[in-house]
Structures are given as C-alpha cells and as structure tokens.
Amino acid sequence: MFDPGSATFALYLDLPDHRVFTDDSRNTATAIHGARVYPARDRLGVIVPNTYLVMIEEASNGDYQDYVFLLSNVVPVP
C-alpha cells in the first residue's frame, strides 16, 4: 500500500531482458505495448469500483497472459 499524494505513477515489471511499464511512453521498442490495464468486472459484467486487471506481455505473442494481476483499492485521478 502506498499513497503517491498528488503525483502520478505507473506500474512496471522487471523481466530478464527488459522492463515493462503500464505507461507506454516509457517502454522500449521491444515492448512498446507491453502492458494492458482494464477495469475489472464481476461475473455479471458489472465494473468493480477502483479495481483493475493489469496484464503484462513477456513472450511477444500478443496474448497478455504472461503476468496477470488484480489491482484493487486504486482511485484514479480524473
């Protein structure tokens, strides 16, 4: 748990040969779109407030299933 205050932040994952950021502008040419973030939904398809699925692509096959995280209690800045 952390509170960045008024600062913005991005998530990243250190992989064996590169680092993947949720902020595409920080990614290298080998992982331009290395992460995807989507609002989480429950079984009925209703968005779960302040909860997100974070998916990281390591294998470069485009499935975004190499690392999958559920990030909760996040309040996005408008």
ZIHUPE-V39917 format. One line per field, one symbol per residue. phi: phi as a letter, one per 20 degrees, with the letter a starting at -180 (. if undefined). psi: psi as a letter, one per 30 degrees, with the letter a starting at -180 (. if undefined). burial: b if it has 9 or more other ideal C-beta (glycine too) atoms within 8 Angstrom, else e. A space follows every 10 residues. Layout:
# ZIHUPE-V39917
phi->???
psi->???
burial->???
This chain:
# ZIHUPE-V39917
phi->.bcfmefebc ebcedgcadd dfegfeeeff bgdfccccff cefenefegl ccedcdddem dneldfcccd dcmddfef
psi->kljgbfllll llkjleglkk lfjeffllff heifkkkkkk lafggkkjkh kkkkkkjefg ggfhgekkkj jlhkjkk.
burial->eeeeeeeeee bbbeeeeeeb beeeeebeee beebbeeeeb eeeeeeebee bbbbbbbeee eeebeeebeb bbeeeeee
